[in-house]
Amino acid sequence: MPQTIAVLDFGSQLTQVIARRIRECQVYSKIYHYATPAAQLKADGVVGIILSGGPQSVYAKTAPHPDVAIFKIGVPILGICYGVQLMGHFLGGKVAHSKAREYGLGQLTIRKPGKLFAGLPRTLKIWNSHGDKLTALPPGFVATAVSDNSAFSGIEDKKRGFYGIQFHPEVFHTERGVDMIRNFLVGICGAAQDWTTKDFIAHSVADIRAKVGKGRVLLGLSGGVDSSVAAALLHKAIGKQLTCVFVDNGLLRKGEREYVEALYKRNFKIDLRVVDASSLFLRRLKGITDPEQKRKIIGRTFVEVFEQSLKSIKGRAEFLGQGTLYPDVIESVSIAGNPASLIKTHHNVGGLPARMKLKLIEPLRELFKDEVRHVGAALGLPKEVVWRQPFPGPGLGVRVMGSITAENLEILRNADAVLQEEMMASGYYWKVWQSFAVFLPVKTVGVFGDERTYDFVIALRIVESIDAMTADWAKLPHDLLQKISSRITNEVRGVSRVVLDISSKPPATIEWE
Ligand code: XMP
């Protein structure tokens, strides 16, 4: 196991960002519940602890507090924002309500660089977000840096290896913030920078082999990034002991099934079973127009088909592989409605492993999305898979408005294929969050050659986003939009008109249903 830095989560929206920054420094980090017993951290062999920020005041009745024994373990500790106030509170300093709430950009002046600010300029832009602040240092501490609004923007107790900063080094607005984090990890904790993609793959392959032994693993392959990388990693570890199942639900994009078959069967030589359930899905969706009902039917049918197909190939299988990622499993509590801390249920195969008496194997559960992409690339997956845009589980089922019929799906598939081709050719595919076509069951008049037409409408949904929580429509060059539009109306039968969706999220969602 690589050396670990523990991040205790006190409910900040930025806790995951801290963990990522640490990993970007090639040091392994793990997010722990704020009250994790010191004995556990010690048993896990952590080499340093970071106390995250948090929305509460240390004095609040419901304020999250750590196990105070962490200050006795003997490993360095860095308190960030709320974390530094906890140090003040528990180590004998004073924390008070600040008159001026410090929020946004400020200036840091470093008075005493020490190990934390080693190699940095004396003044830096920093990003603050706090109401309370430290007003008296705990014994043993000295001030190392000041800001416009705080005499204790940086503090340290060199002897015990305790450091505190009132601002947020993990956000990009803070100049050289990552250098401060690296100084803590490497210069202060002495952590080995041994968390690289290559090391991860080696650890993980050994781990999977030890766990699986001579057993068999089944994995549902959707073609998305997570399940693709999970498949490639499992295949590297156990080869023929892995069987993948790909369900064709009839709601796939043009050429998707063929692409998946070619890549995994022929290229990777993975034992891939393609289950064609498209007629079952389409039969069940016939005449359904309500979006929620569509989703329910698709979800339920998927679980049924997947379960059935696993039974038919079960043999001696003991394991069900899943592409669960770290953000899905972070052991944390929801503090003051912090959405980052909520544990999400993964995919729609929730109760399946227990029902089928399968043990779960989740080789990516330690990784963030960008780490998964790097692992995928290192395992030889093409850029088109590793960097592909998100695609919803219910597929084109949420992109055909009104009734889902084979004819409407065909029109949408063809229009979407043109859009993807042009997005790829122009390179914009890689620059936007998602780009896709939506089928509208509205007929409008057009003229094609000398003939009057009366055909359907295709909407283009092309958005920019960081995390899909909010999104804005992408301002693509007009000549590109023009080319996409004219190609769709010329090449796709059944379409007489193309419109562009210029709604942002909120209030609109990214998908139309
Ligand atoms: P919305 O439409 O809610 O979408 O703005 C946010 C992101 O989630 C994707 N999405 C889904 N993904 N199953 C999925 O796996 C779904 O049912 C689903 N609905 C939306 C959507 O493509 C976007 O990236």
Residues whose N, C-alpha, C, O or C-beta is under 5 A from the ligand:
A	BS01	XMP	P390 F391 P392 G393 P394 A468 T509 I510 E511
